[in-house]
């Protein structure tokens, strides 16, 4: 899988940067052959071709429909063993564990993402904190590994983050679906009384960015002539538990867990990517 044969282990400086800023960009980990494979399988899932015979949890566009807007498909790894093998890599899990300072990392869920070339349709992702939608998970120490299948630039709608915003606490003024980024920015500044400074996460195909679940982030539209394809691999420390009675009780992972308040998110729907003490509770064994 990896461009770096044993993967890359974040240094002390890398982890300090993540703790201070709430994000970090890793080196390129995928070689060209793996990128080609994942691009082909990414397109196949969008077309509705599921090699395992199992559909993803959900998708916001019908199979075979024109790809003329942002595509988001949840738990795409269910549908293709090659996708699962790469998204659930221990290389990614080890990096995440190092950044989060925890002994093990499980999958929260994945999202296959596709921003089509410029169609004139709205294509922004509004400023938001992932934890706003994940309040059912406690403690709020989840993080996302965002895997780029294309070179990512401001022109094609790279992710932008607000450094240090993971230290601001959980905010009400965030909205993934808001298209007016400037108006949303003004609301967040008014709510927090803090300066809203953004950093563009531009990176080459095959690289990863990581961000904390409380880090404010969003993106503009794809104004290029090429698609921007990626996966968001949402991750959680082992021992993350279900907190009942929050606005996130409708989240798909609550249904998949089928548990009670205080139960850990564990088992086959939440496989282990990496652990200091590996056992059978992994996606290969499920």
Phi, psi and omega per residue, in radians:
X1 nan -0.715 -2.783
X2 -1.679 2.494 2.966
X3 -1.182 -0.562 3.065
X4 -1.841 1.969 -2.850
X5 -0.917 -0.675 3.137
X6 -1.809 0.176 -3.071
X7 1.396 3.075 -3.128
X8 -1.995 2.254 3.076
X9 -1.728 2.098 3.116
X10 -0.960 2.404 3.113
X11 -1.406 3.055 3.059
X12 -1.057 -0.675 3.112
X13 -1.134 -0.681 3.109
X14 -1.096 -0.820 -3.102
X15 -1.191 -0.599 3.086
X16 -1.143 -0.690 3.102
X17 -1.092 -0.765 3.123
X18 -1.090 -0.783 3.139
X19 -1.068 -0.674 -3.084
X20 -1.380 -0.626 -2.975
X21 -1.896 -0.329 3.131
X22 1.402 0.203 3.054
X23 -2.739 2.873 3.085
X24 -2.848 2.461 3.122
X25 -1.875 2.140 -3.114
X26 -1.523 2.872 3.029
X27 -1.169 2.964 3.061
X28 -1.138 2.229 -3.124
X29 -1.985 -0.242 -3.109
X30 -1.808 2.359 3.047
X31 -1.450 3.033 -3.036
X32 -1.108 -0.678 -3.119
X33 -1.134 -0.710 3.128
X34 -1.186 -0.684 3.074
X35 -1.033 -0.791 3.132
X36 -1.057 -0.759 3.128
X37 -1.071 -0.835 -3.071
X38 -1.211 -0.572 3.061
X39 -1.118 -0.706 3.139
X40 -1.160 -0.753 -3.121
X41 -1.246 -0.595 3.053
X42 -1.010 -0.842 3.136
X43 -1.135 -0.662 -3.124
X44 -1.103 -0.736 3.132
X45 -1.127 -0.710 3.092
X46 -1.050 -0.658 3.118
X47 -1.274 -0.185 -3.116
X48 1.595 0.344 3.105
X49 -1.685 1.927 -3.045
X50 -1.980 1.822 -3.010
X51 -1.157 -0.477 3.096
X52 -1.455 -0.186 -3.038
X53 1.444 0.086 -3.104
X54 -1.999 2.204 3.135
X55 -1.299 2.696 3.002
X56 -1.079 2.993 3.104
X57 -1.090 -0.819 -3.117
X58 -2.748 2.820 3.074
X59 -2.610 2.580 -3.070
X60 -1.731 0.133 3.106
X61 -2.496 2.397 -3.115
X62 -1.199 2.537 3.079
X63 -1.024 2.290 3.135
X64 1.537 -0.162 3.124
X65 -1.289 2.689 3.088
X66 -1.027 2.384 3.137
X67 -1.565 1.448 -3.046
X68 -2.066 0.260 3.114
X69 -2.713 3.028 3.137
X70 -1.055 2.205 3.102
X71 -1.736 2.341 3.069
X72 -2.365 2.097 -3.117
X73 -2.190 2.124 -3.063
X74 -1.614 2.410 -3.121
X75 0.959 0.902 3.079
X76 -1.178 -0.388 -3.097
X77 -1.136 -0.362 3.058
X78 -1.043 -0.456 -2.906
X79 -1.656 -0.129 -3.039
X80 -2.743 2.131 -3.094
X81 -1.144 -0.559 3.125
X82 -1.196 -0.688 3.060
X83 -1.080 -0.811 -3.140
X84 -1.042 -0.759 -3.092
X85 -1.046 -0.654 -3.080
X86 -1.534 -0.662 3.140
X87 -1.249 -0.542 -3.112
X88 -1.723 0.489 -3.097
X89 -1.147 2.407 3.031
X90 -1.110 -0.370 3.066
X91 -1.068 -0.817 3.114
X92 -1.182 -0.735 -3.139
X93 -1.087 -0.700 3.141
X94 -1.152 -0.724 3.094
X95 -1.076 -0.781 -3.126
X96 -1.098 -0.734 -3.140
X97 -1.097 -0.707 3.126
X98 -1.104 -0.799 -3.126
X99 -1.127 -0.743 -3.085
X100 -1.404 -0.233 -3.139
X101 1.211 0.722 -3.085
X102 -2.261 2.789 -3.091
X103 -1.468 -0.188 3.136
X104 -2.706 2.707 -3.115
X105 -2.320 2.296 3.045
X106 -1.996 2.800 3.002
X107 -1.333 2.321 2.942
X108 -1.518 -1.063 2.875
X109 -3.009 2.919 3.079
X110 -1.934 2.778 3.021
X111 -2.328 2.080 2.976
X112 -1.387 2.251 -3.068
X113 -2.208 2.452 3.127
X114 -2.519 1.986 2.998
X115 -1.719 1.982 -3.092
X116 -1.223 2.898 3.031
X117 -1.000 2.864 -3.040
X118 -0.948 2.051 3.104
X119 -1.997 -0.109 -3.043
X120 1.535 -0.179 3.115
X121 -1.410 2.682 3.100
X122 -0.981 2.393 -3.105
X123 -2.457 0.279 3.135
X124 -1.351 2.658 2.876
X125 -1.939 2.057 -3.022
X126 -1.149 2.726 3.094
X127 -1.046 2.227 -3.096
X128 -2.766 2.868 2.947
X129 -1.915 2.279 3.129
X130 -1.021 -0.601 -3.089
X131 -1.117 -0.376 3.056
X132 -0.973 -0.616 -3.109
X133 -1.690 -0.105 -3.054
X134 -2.074 0.473 -3.070
X135 -1.118 -0.205 3.052
X136 -1.268 -0.204 -3.115
X137 -1.820 2.285 -3.101
X138 -2.429 2.418 -0.008
X139 -1.361 2.952 -3.080
X140 -1.446 1.228 3.127
X141 -2.218 0.460 3.097
X142 -1.319 2.837 3.100
X143 -2.641 2.824 -3.091
X144 -2.098 2.316 2.941
X145 -1.746 2.022 -3.080
X146 -1.801 1.970 -3.011
X147 -1.742 2.083 -3.106
X148 -1.558 2.224 3.028
X149 -1.688 -0.128 3.084
X150 -2.346 2.736 2.969
X151 -0.987 2.320 -3.030
X152 -1.978 2.160 -3.099
X153 -2.348 3.005 3.065
X154 -1.070 -0.618 -3.108
X155 -1.051 -0.716 -3.099
X156 -1.734 0.339 2.962
X157 1.511 0.812 3.119
X158 -1.092 2.730 3.047
X159 -1.183 2.493 3.037
X160 -2.155 2.458 -3.094
X161 -2.138 2.777 3.049
X162 -1.854 1.761 -3.061
X163 -1.003 2.377 3.096
X164 1.436 -0.118 -3.068
X165 -1.216 -0.264 3.079
X166 -1.178 -0.205 3.115
X167 -1.680 0.086 -3.088
X168 -1.564 -0.108 -3.053
X169 1.478 3.100 -3.136
X170 -1.391 2.243 -3.070
X171 -1.863 2.643 3.019
X172 -1.465 -0.529 -3.012
X173 -1.501 1.203 3.017
X174 -2.542 2.559 -3.022
X175 -2.741 1.876 3.132
X176 -0.972 -0.611 -2.977
X177 -1.610 -0.095 -3.124
X178 -1.181 2.269 -3.138
X179 -1.637 -0.356 3.131
X180 -1.576 1.571 -3.055
X181 -1.152 -0.631 -3.119
X182 -1.164 -0.748 3.131
X183 -1.134 -0.699 3.132
X184 -1.169 -0.683 3.081
X185 -1.039 -0.754 3.129
X186 -1.083 -0.723 3.129
X187 -1.118 -0.720 -3.131
X188 -1.184 -0.715 3.108
X189 -1.090 -0.700 3.132
X190 -1.162 -0.662 -3.103
X191 -1.264 -0.555 -3.043
X192 -1.792 -0.386 -3.038
X193 1.145 0.434 -3.074
X194 -2.075 2.693 3.074
X195 -1.225 2.372 -3.089
X196 -1.822 1.603 -3.138
X197 -1.873 2.256 -3.080
X198 -1.914 2.677 3.054
X199 -2.210 2.322 3.128
X200 -1.477 2.234 3.131
X201 -1.631 1.275 3.085
X202 -1.470 2.365 -3.090
X203 -2.824 2.832 -3.113
X204 -1.396 2.810 3.031
X205 -0.992 2.411 3.138
X206 1.624 -0.073 3.118
X207 -1.661 2.909 -3.138
X208 -2.145 2.520 2.855
X209 -2.076 2.590 3.083
X210 -2.071 2.459 2.998
X211 -2.501 2.578 -3.139
X212 -1.257 2.681 -3.069
X213 -1.188 -0.247 3.089
X214 -1.789 -0.008 3.118
X215 -1.285 2.204 3.095
X216 -1.260 2.287 3.140
X217 -2.649 2.872 3.133
X218 -3.041 -2.985 3.129
X219 -2.825 2.732 3.070
X220 -1.578 -3.093 -3.092
X221 -1.311 2.863 3.028
X222 -1.491 1.877 -3.129
X223 -1.757 0.200 -3.141
X224 -1.624 3.126 3.105
X225 -1.656 0.146 -3.075
X226 -2.179 2.643 3.078
X227 -1.236 2.722 2.994
X228 -2.003 1.872 -3.023
X229 -1.909 2.461 -3.080
X230 -2.840 2.985 2.921
X231 -2.230 2.371 2.923
X232 -1.720 2.012 -3.117
X233 -1.815 1.738 -3.067
X234 -1.477 2.271 -2.965
X235 -2.246 2.725 3.107
X236 -2.474 2.609 3.013
X237 -1.121 2.530 2.986
X238 -0.994 2.448 -3.107
X239 1.683 -0.069 3.035
X240 -1.084 2.343 -3.033
X241 -2.074 2.840 3.100
X242 -1.408 2.212 3.027
X243 -1.901 1.939 -3.078
X244 -1.397 2.779 3.021
X245 1.445 0.312 3.102
X246 -1.785 2.958 3.075
X247 -1.100 -0.194 -3.120
X248 -1.662 0.238 3.134
X249 -1.093 -0.336 3.115
X250 -1.501 0.004 -3.131
X251 -1.083 2.535 -3.082
X252 -1.020 -0.551 -3.076
X253 -1.250 -0.396 3.027
X254 -1.168 -0.754 3.093
X255 -1.137 -0.715 -3.133
X256 -1.161 -0.650 3.114
X257 -1.184 -0.800 -3.114
X258 1.062 0.563 -3.053
X259 -1.963 -2.909 -3.115
X260 -1.992 2.902 3.128
X261 -0.885 2.253 3.127
X262 1.616 -0.180 3.115
X263 -1.243 2.488 3.100
X264 -1.307 2.537 2.984
X265 -1.353 1.770 -3.097
X266 -2.602 3.034 -3.132
X267 1.736 -2.977 -2.964
X268 -1.120 -0.440 3.130
X269 -1.417 -0.171 -3.099
X270 -2.305 1.128 -3.006
X271 -1.151 2.682 3.088
X272 -1.430 2.228 3.017
X273 -1.520 -0.721 -3.102
X274 -2.697 2.520 3.101
X275 -2.612 2.555 3.009
X276 -1.138 -0.427 -3.126
X277 -2.198 1.312 -3.046
X278 -1.107 2.503 3.083
X279 -2.455 -2.670 -3.095
X280 -1.536 -0.076 -3.094
X281 -1.460 1.184 -3.104
X282 -2.408 2.909 -3.067
X283 -1.165 -0.516 3.127
X284 -1.160 -0.571 -3.059
X285 -1.525 -0.306 -3.053
X286 -1.308 nan nan
